Amino acid sequence: MSTAHLPRANVLRIDEDGPPAGRVWLWYLVAAALFFLAPAVGTAWLGLDPDLYYLGYFTVAVVFFVAFVTRYADALRDLWTLHLWQSIVLGALVGMVLAAGVFQQVGTAHAVGWRFGFELAWRGLVYGTVDALTLYVFPAAVAYLLLRGDRHTAARKVGFAGLALALSMVVTATYHLGYSEFRGDTLRYPEIGAVAANVPTVLTGNPAGSVVTHVTMHTSAVVHQRDGGQQHMLPPRTTGDYPDHGSSDLAAGLALAWLVATAAALTAVVRRSRAEAALRTR
């Protein structure tokens, strides 16, 4: 079937057949296992200081996500650009609703001084972004590839929305089961959050708004419920029996170095991708 008459945003860019579904599913299964093991090893087994644990989790998640997106960069390009601003605006609106819900709950004291600013950036912005990429954006990208980027009919759009949500809820479950506090009825809280965070993806077809939603929720939690509250919004929950191995000040210093190194690495990846794209267009 010719794709000449289809809108540009609906045509997959790799080749006529697209990436093999089996290979895409393999990426997804590896992600589900990897994102369970990261919290299970870092918190349940090693009992790392939360910020030290985040350092390891963020590294694993960002490397995996960048590898996946780089591998399928051409195929996924339209997923990031279609209805981008609609998704971001919708994500902000959903995020404000979730933030209002956080502030209506019983609060816990937050850090003070420089550490409060550090936690807003590290546990709010960075943690919220990495979680969103892992739990919402990656599953949406998998769904997009499995459908070969074809969303030009109402049925295909609904199929994409349903598949993206289902894949997201599975990864959300496996990831949170890595934390001991979610191995029970409390697992329903991140699953409800996954439904809310996927609203931009479901309604616009673009997962970018999910990042805005989750960052808003994480930042609100840092301000109002640093110790997690009933819903454990910033796991791991360091109760009295948590080993908490490591220095929080050391973690803060390493986090700053991580941010600088990650920013430099991502800049290099983007520049290389642009240079390769420019060569292909010549």
C-alpha positions in Angstrom: 0.0 0.0 0.0 1.4 3.4 -0.9 1.9 5.9 1.9 2.2 8.9 -0.4 -1.2 10.1 0.5 -0.7 9.9 4.2 0.2 12.9 6.4 3.9 13.2 7.0 3.4 12.6 10.8 1.9 9.2 10.1 4.7 7.7 8.0 7.4 5.6 9.7 10.8 6.7 8.7 13.0 3.6 9.0 11.7 1.6 6.0 8.5 0.2 4.6 8.2 -2.6 7.2 9.5 -0.8 10.2 11.5 -2.4 13.0 10.8 -6.1 13.8 8.1 -6.3 16.5 10.0 -9.0 18.3 13.0 -6.7 18.7 10.8 -3.9 20.0 9.2 -6.3 22.5 12.6 -7.4 23.7 13.5 -3.8 24.5 10.3 -3.5 26.5 10.8 -6.8 28.4 14.4 -5.8 29.2 13.2 -2.4 30.5 10.5 -4.0 32.7 13.1 -6.3 34.3 15.8 -3.5 34.5 13.5 -1.0 36.1 12.5 -3.6 38.7 16.0 -4.5 39.6 17.2 -0.9 39.9 15.1 -0.2 43.0 15.2 -3.7 44.3 19.0 -3.8 44.4 19.5 -0.1 45.4 17.0 0.1 48.2 15.7 -3.3 49.3 19.0 -5.1 49.1 21.7 -2.4 49.5 19.7 0.2 51.5 21.5 3.1 49.9 21.0 6.7 51.0 18.1 7.9 48.8 20.2 10.4 46.8 22.9 7.8 46.2 20.3 5.4 45.0 18.8 8.0 42.7 22.3 8.5 41.2 22.5 4.8 40.2 18.9 4.6 39.1 19.1 7.8 37.0 22.2 6.6 35.3 20.7 3.2 34.4 17.5 4.8 33.2 19.0 7.6 31.1 21.6 5.3 29.4 18.8 2.8 28.6 16.4 5.5 27.3 19.1 7.3 25.2 20.2 3.9 23.7 16.6 3.1 22.8 15.8 6.5 21.3 19.0 6.6 19.4 18.4 3.2 17.9 15.0 4.2 16.6 15.6 8.0 16.2 14.3 8.3 12.7 11.2 6.2 13.4 10.3 8.1 16.6 10.9 11.7 15.3 7.3 12.4 14.5 6.1 11.0 17.9 8.0 13.9 19.6 6.7 16.7 17.3 3.1 15.8 16.6 0.8 18.0 18.8 3.8 18.8 21.1 2.4 22.0 22.6 -1.1 20.6 23.1 0.5 17.8 25.0 2.6 20.1 27.2 -0.3 22.4 28.0 -2.5 19.4 28.9 0.3 17.9 31.0 0.6 21.1 32.9 -3.1 21.2 33.6 -3.1 17.6 34.8 0.0 18.3 36.9 -1.7 21.2 38.6 -4.6 19.0 39.5 -2.3 16.4 41.0 -0.3 19.1 42.8 -3.5 20.4 44.4 -4.2 16.8 45.6 -0.8 16.6 47.1 -1.2 19.9 49.0 -4.6 18.8 50.4 -3.0 15.8 52.1 -1.2 15.8 55.5 2.3 17.4 54.9 5.7 16.5 56.3 8.6 18.9 56.8 10.9 19.6 53.9 14.6 20.3 54.0 16.0 23.8 54.5 18.7 26.0 53.1 20.8 24.8 50.2 19.6 21.2 50.6 16.0 22.3 49.9 17.1 23.8 46.6 19.1 20.7 45.9 16.1 18.4 46.5 13.8 20.6 44.4 16.2 20.1 41.5 17.4 16.5 42.2 14.2 14.9 43.6 11.7 17.1 41.9 12.9 18.1 38.4 15.5 15.3 37.7 13.7 12.4 39.5 10.3 13.5 38.0 11.8 13.7 34.5 13.6 10.3 34.7 10.5 8.5 36.1 8.4 10.0 33.4 10.7 8.9 30.6 10.9 5.4 32.1 7.2 4.9 33.0 5.3 6.9 30.4 7.4 8.1 27.5 9.3 4.9 26.8 6.0 2.7 26.7 4.4 5.3 24.4 7.5 5.0 22.1 7.2 1.2 22.2 3.5 1.4 21.3 4.3 3.8 18.4 6.9 1.4 17.0 4.7 -1.6 17.3 2.0 0.2 15.3 4.7 1.3 12.8 3.8 4.9 13.3 0.4 4.4 11.7 -2.2 6.5 13.5 -4.1 8.0 10.6 -7.5 6.4 11.4 -9.6 6.8 14.6 -9.2 3.1 15.3 -5.4 3.3 15.1 -5.4 6.3 17.3 -7.5 4.5 19.9 -5.3 1.5 19.5 -2.2 3.5 20.2 -3.7 5.2 23.2 -4.8 1.9 24.7 -1.6 0.1 24.0 0.5 3.0 25.4 -1.5 3.1 28.6 -1.4 -0.7 29.1 2.4 -0.9 28.5 2.9 2.1 30.9 0.9 0.5 33.7 2.8 -2.8 33.4 6.2 -1.0 33.6 4.9 1.2 36.4 3.9 -1.9 38.4 7.2 -3.8 37.8 9.2 -0.6 38.7 7.3 0.1 42.0 7.4 -3.6 43.0 11.1 -3.0 43.3 10.4 -0.9 46.4 9.3 -2.8 49.5 6.7 -0.3 50.4 4.7 -1.0 47.2 4.4 -4.7 47.6 0.8 -4.6 48.7 -2.3 -2.5 48.4 -0.2 0.7 48.0 0.7 -0.4 44.5 -2.7 1.1 43.4 -1.3 4.7 44.0 1.3 4.7 41.3 -1.1 2.9 39.0 -3.7 5.6 39.5 -0.9 8.1 38.9 0.1 6.3 35.7 -3.5 6.7 34.3 -3.4 10.5 35.1 0.1 11.0 33.7 -0.9 9.3 30.4 -3.7 11.7 29.8 -1.6 13.8 27.4 -0.5 10.8 25.5 -4.0 9.4 25.2 -5.6 12.6 24.1 -2.8 14.1 21.9 -0.7 11.1 20.8 2.4 12.9 22.2 3.9 11.8 25.5 5.9 15.0 26.2 3.1 16.3 28.5 3.5 13.3 30.8 7.0 14.6 31.8 5.4 18.0 32.8 2.7 16.2 34.8 5.1 14.0 36.7 7.7 16.7 37.4 4.9 18.9 38.8 3.8 16.1 41.1 7.4 15.3 42.2 8.2 19.0 42.9 4.9 19.3 44.9 5.9 16.3 46.9 9.4 17.7 47.7 7.7 20.8 49.0 4.8 19.3 50.9 5.5 15.6 51.5 9.2 15.0 51.5 8.9 11.9 53.6 6.3 10.4 51.2 3.0 10.6 53.0 0.4 7.8 52.6 1.1 7.4 48.9 4.9 7.2 49.2 5.4 9.7 46.4 9.2 9.9 46.7 10.4 6.4 47.3 12.4 4.9 48.9 10.7 5.5 52.2 13.5 5.7 54.8 11.7 4.6 57.9 13.6 3.5 61.1 14.4 0.1 59.8 15.9 1.4 56.5 19.7 0.9 56.6 20.4 4.2 54.8 24.0 3.4 53.8 26.0 6.3 52.5 26.5 10.0 53.2 23.8 12.5 52.0 26.4 15.2 51.6 28.5 13.0 49.4 25.4 12.1 47.4 24.7 15.8 46.8 28.2 16.4 45.5 28.1 13.3 43.3 24.7 14.4 42.0 26.1 17.8 40.9 28.9 16.0 39.1 26.4 13.6 37.5 24.2 16.5 36.3 27.2 18.2 34.6 28.5 15.0 33.1 25.0 14.0 31.8 24.4 17.4 30.3 27.7 17.2 28.5 27.0 13.7 27.3 23.5 14.4 26.0 24.8 17.5 24.3 27.4 15.4 22.5 24.7 12.9 21.5 22.4 15.6 20.1 25.2 17.2 18.1 26.3 13.9 16.7 22.7 13.0 15.7 22.3 16.4 14.0 25.6 16.0 12.1 24.5 12.5 10.9 21.1 13.9 9.8 22.8 16.7 7.9 25.1 14.2 6.1 22.1 12.1 5.1 20.3 15.1 3.6 23.2 16.0 1.4 
